Amino acid sequence: MFLGEDLLVWLVLAIGGAMAVGNLMAIIRPPVEKIEESDLAKAPLVRSIVFIVVGIVASIWAIASLISG
């Protein structure tokens, strides 16, 4: 298979990790200034927490799949 047998698992790990870290950083350190008029002052807390949890679950699933073989 092109790029290995575990390509999907690696992609889930990358996307899950990026989702978790990106939303966590949006909560911890919101942007200093607005670039566009439609930009929010800070990230919506509930939506960000849900995305963090989904990203962590996806990352844990991917790591478990890589370890188990």
N, CA, C and O atoms as a DFTB+ gen file, in Angstrom:
276 C
 N C O
     1  1       0.846      -1.182       0.000
     2  2       0.000       0.000       0.000
     3  2       0.891       1.244       0.000
     4  3       1.966       1.262       0.598
     5  1       0.420       2.262      -0.675
     6  2       1.150       3.528      -0.757
     7  2       1.280       4.166       0.624
     8  3       0.276       4.340       1.316
     9  1       2.471       4.509       1.027
    10  2       2.813       5.147       2.300
    11  2       2.576       4.260       3.514
    12  3       2.487       4.779       4.627
    13  1       2.472       2.974       3.352
    14  2       2.392       2.065       4.484
    15  2       0.978       1.630       4.820
    16  3      -0.010       2.220       4.382
    17  1       0.926       0.587       5.606
    18  2      -0.359       0.011       6.003
    19  2      -1.080       0.854       7.056
    20  3      -2.304       0.784       7.164
    21  1      -0.354       1.633       7.820
    22  2      -0.932       2.388       8.931
    23  2      -1.173       3.858       8.602
    24  3      -1.200       4.701       9.499
    25  1      -1.345       4.161       7.335
    26  2      -1.511       5.559       6.937
    27  2      -2.728       6.197       7.595
    28  3      -2.638       7.321       8.088
    29  1      -3.854       5.512       7.612
    30  2      -5.066       6.068       8.207
    31  2      -4.884       6.330       9.701
    32  3      -5.349       7.344      10.222
    33  1      -4.212       5.421      10.378
    34  2      -3.983       5.589      11.818
    35  2      -3.077       6.787      12.077
    36  3      -3.316       7.553      13.011
    37  1      -2.041       6.956      11.262
    38  2      -1.155       8.112      11.423
    39  2      -1.899       9.420      11.146
    40  3      -1.669      10.424      11.821
    41  1      -2.782       9.406      10.163
    42  2      -3.559      10.612       9.868
    43  2      -4.529      10.952      11.002
    44  3      -4.706      12.122      11.342
    45  1      -5.152       9.933      11.582
    46  2      -6.053      10.167      12.723
    47  2      -5.263      10.727      13.908
    48  3      -5.735      11.626      14.603
    49  1      -4.066      10.194      14.134
    50  2      -3.220      10.703      15.221
    51  2      -2.853      12.163      14.976
    52  3      -2.913      12.976      15.899
    53  1      -2.480      12.500      13.764
    54  2      -2.091      13.880      13.452
    55  2      -3.268      14.845      13.579
    56  3      -3.135      15.917      14.170
    57  1      -4.406      14.468      13.030
    58  2      -5.571      15.360      13.073
    59  2      -6.119      15.479      14.493
    60  3      -6.494      16.568      14.926
    61  1      -6.166      14.364      15.216
    62  2      -6.636      14.406      16.601
    63  2      -5.733      15.243      17.487
    64  3      -6.210      16.030      18.304
    65  1      -4.428      15.073      17.324
    66  2      -3.492      15.882      18.110
    67  2      -3.580      17.354      17.780
    68  3      -3.547      18.200      18.673
    69  1      -3.691      17.663      16.501
    70  2      -3.811      19.065      16.091
    71  2      -5.115      19.679      16.592
    72  3      -5.143      20.843      16.989
    73  1      -6.186      18.902      16.573
    74  2      -7.469      19.397      17.055
    75  2      -7.401      19.706      18.553
    76  3      -7.885      20.744      19.005
    77  1      -6.800      18.800      19.309
    78  2      -6.713      18.998      20.757
    79  2      -5.804      20.169      21.112
    80  3      -6.180      21.034      21.903
    81  1      -4.617      20.197      20.530
    82  2      -3.653      21.252      20.869
    83  2      -4.116      22.613      20.365
    84  3      -3.981      23.612      21.072
    85  1      -4.651      22.665      19.168
    86  2      -5.100      23.938      18.611
    87  2      -6.217      24.578      19.420
    88  3      -6.199      25.783      19.673
    89  1      -7.182      23.775      19.823
    90  2      -8.281      24.327      20.617
    91  2      -7.837      24.681      22.030
    92  3      -8.328      25.650      22.608
    93  1      -6.922      23.913      22.586
    94  2      -6.389      24.246      23.906
    95  2      -5.643      25.573      23.869
    96  3      -5.782      26.393      24.776
    97  1      -4.857      25.785      22.826
    98  2      -4.133      27.048      22.700
    99  2      -5.085      28.220      22.429
   100  3      -4.810      29.349      22.836
   101  1      -6.188      27.958      21.752
   102  2      -7.171      29.031      21.519
   103  2      -7.826      29.467      22.823
   104  3      -8.190      30.633      22.977
   105  1      -7.976      28.534      23.762
   106  2      -8.543      28.893      25.068
   107  2      -7.497      29.599      25.930
   108  3      -7.781      30.623      26.551
   109  1      -6.283      29.041      25.961
   110  2      -5.235      29.580      26.828
   111  2      -4.766      30.955      26.355
   112  3      -4.607      31.876      27.156
   113  1      -4.548      31.083      25.048
   114  2      -3.986      32.329      24.530
   115  2      -4.765      32.803      23.310
   116  3      -4.378      32.512      22.178
   117  1      -5.850      33.526      23.527
   118  2      -6.637      34.032      22.388
   119  2      -5.847      35.084      21.614
   120  3      -4.885      35.644      22.138
   121  1      -6.243      35.355      20.381
   122  2      -5.521      36.354      19.586
   123  2      -5.561      37.739      20.232
   124  3      -6.543      38.118      20.870
   125  1      -4.487      38.469      20.053
   126  2      -4.384      39.795      20.663
   127  2      -5.274      40.800      19.935
   128  3      -5.960      41.598      20.573
   129  1      -5.265      40.763      18.623
   130  2      -6.058      41.727      17.860
   131  2      -6.902      41.015      16.813
   132  3      -6.561      39.924      16.356
   133  1      -7.987      41.636      16.447
   134  2      -8.865      41.097      15.409
   135  2      -8.302      41.459      14.047
   136  3      -7.914      42.602      13.807
   137  1      -8.260      40.472      13.155
   138  2      -7.806      40.740      11.795
   139  2      -8.990      41.162      10.930
   140  3      -8.888      42.094      10.131
   141  1     -10.102      40.473      11.096
   142  2     -11.321      40.815      10.353
   143  2     -12.419      41.178      11.334
   144  3     -12.333      40.878      12.525
   145  1     -13.435      41.816      10.829
   146  2     -14.553      42.225      11.684
   147  2     -15.313      41.031      12.247
   148  3     -15.885      41.121      13.333
   149  1     -15.326      39.915      11.525
   150  2     -16.087      38.739      11.959
   151  2     -15.329      37.855      12.943
   152  3     -15.890      36.872      13.427
   153  1     -14.077      38.171      13.254
   154  2     -13.307      37.365      14.203
   155  2     -13.847      37.522      15.621
   156  3     -14.284      38.600      16.023
   157  1     -13.807      36.420      16.366
   158  2     -14.265      36.455      17.755
   159  2     -13.147      36.949      18.666
   160  3     -11.968      36.791      18.349
   161  1     -13.512      37.541      19.787
   162  2     -12.516      38.007      20.749
   163  2     -11.843      36.838      21.455
   164  3     -10.647      36.886      21.744
   165  1     -12.614      35.788      21.730
   166  2     -12.050      34.573      22.312
   167  2     -12.840      33.373      21.805
   168  3     -13.959      33.518      21.312
   169  1     -12.256      32.203      21.928
   170  2     -12.878      30.984      21.415
   171  2     -14.080      30.593      22.277
   172  3     -14.047      30.777      23.494
   173  1     -15.141      30.056      21.667
   174  2     -16.279      29.562      22.442
   175  2     -15.829      28.398      23.335
   176  3     -15.269      27.420      22.839
   177  1     -16.068      28.499      24.631
   178  2     -15.506      27.560      25.595
   179  2     -16.069      26.149      25.443
   180  3     -15.297      25.191      25.408
   181  1     -17.368      25.993      25.352
   182  2     -17.968      24.651      25.289
   183  2     -17.548      23.931      24.016
   184  3     -17.166      22.761      24.063
   185  1     -17.616      24.615      22.881
   186  2     -17.215      23.999      21.615
   187  2     -15.737      23.609      21.640
   188  3     -15.374      22.542      21.144
   189  1     -14.893      24.448      22.203
   190  2     -13.468      24.144      22.270
   191  2     -13.207      22.936      23.156
   192  3     -12.375      22.093      22.818
   193  1     -13.900      22.839      24.276
   194  2     -13.711      21.692      25.169
   195  2     -14.175      20.405      24.501
   196  3     -13.530      19.367      24.645
   197  1     -15.276      20.460      23.780
   198  2     -15.747      19.274      23.047
   199  2     -14.709      18.851      22.010
   200  3     -14.413      17.663      21.885
   201  1     -14.158      19.802      21.269
   202  2     -13.150      19.476      20.265
   203  2     -11.876      18.933      20.902
   204  3     -11.236      18.048      20.333
   205  1     -11.498      19.442      22.064
   206  2     -10.326      18.927      22.772
   207  2     -10.548      17.471      23.160
   208  3      -9.662      16.636      22.978
   209  1     -11.724      17.166      23.694
   210  2     -12.032      15.792      24.099
   211  2     -12.050      14.857      22.891
   212  3     -11.519      13.748      22.959
   213  1     -12.655      15.295      21.791
   214  2     -12.689      14.467      20.582
   215  2     -11.278      14.237      20.055
   216  3     -10.947      13.124      19.645
   217  1     -10.454      15.258      20.059
   218  2      -9.075      15.121      19.601
   219  2      -8.257      14.182      20.476
   220  3      -7.459      13.396      19.965
   221  1      -8.448      14.256      21.779
   222  2      -7.722      13.365      22.692
   223  2      -8.175      11.927      22.503
   224  3      -7.346      11.017      22.486
   225  1      -9.470      11.708      22.361
   226  2      -9.981      10.348      22.141
   227  2      -9.437       9.778      20.839
   228  3      -9.023       8.619      20.800
   229  1      -9.429      10.565      19.782
   230  2      -8.898      10.098      18.498
   231  2      -7.411       9.790      18.597
   232  3      -6.942       8.804      18.029
   233  1      -6.668      10.622      19.312
   234  2      -5.236      10.395      19.462
   235  2      -4.955       9.144      20.278
   236  3      -4.061       8.369      19.937
   237  1      -5.696       8.941      21.337
   238  2      -5.504       7.741      22.157
   239  2      -5.848       6.487      21.363
   240  3      -5.147       5.480      21.456
   241  1      -6.928       6.546      20.579
   242  2      -7.293       5.406      19.735
   243  2      -6.190       5.097      18.726
   244  3      -5.851       3.933      18.511
   245  1      -5.628       6.141      18.107
   246  2      -4.582       5.934      17.118
   247  2      -3.304       5.372      17.746
   248  3      -2.672       4.483      17.174
   249  1      -2.927       5.877      18.903
   250  2      -1.738       5.355      19.586
   251  2      -1.954       3.897      19.986
   252  3      -1.050       3.073      19.842
   253  1      -3.134       3.581      20.482
   254  2      -3.427       2.184      20.848
   255  2      -3.393       1.272      19.625
   256  3      -2.929       0.135      19.709
   257  1      -3.878       1.762      18.501
   258  2      -3.860       0.968      17.279
   259  2      -2.435       0.754      16.781
   260  3      -2.102      -0.323      16.288
   261  1      -1.603       1.770      16.908
   262  2      -0.203       1.618      16.477
   263  2       0.562       0.671      17.377
   264  3       1.392      -0.103      16.902
   265  1       0.290       0.724      18.682
   266  2       0.996      -0.141      19.622
   267  2       0.557      -1.582      19.466
   268  3       1.385      -2.491      19.514
   269  1      -0.739      -1.803      19.279
   270  2      -1.257      -3.177      19.202
   271  2      -0.864      -3.864      17.887
   272  3      -0.910      -5.090      17.789
   273  1      -0.491      -3.097      16.910
   274  2       0.006      -3.707      15.677
   275  2      -0.999      -3.694      14.628
   276  3      -0.743      -4.170      13.522
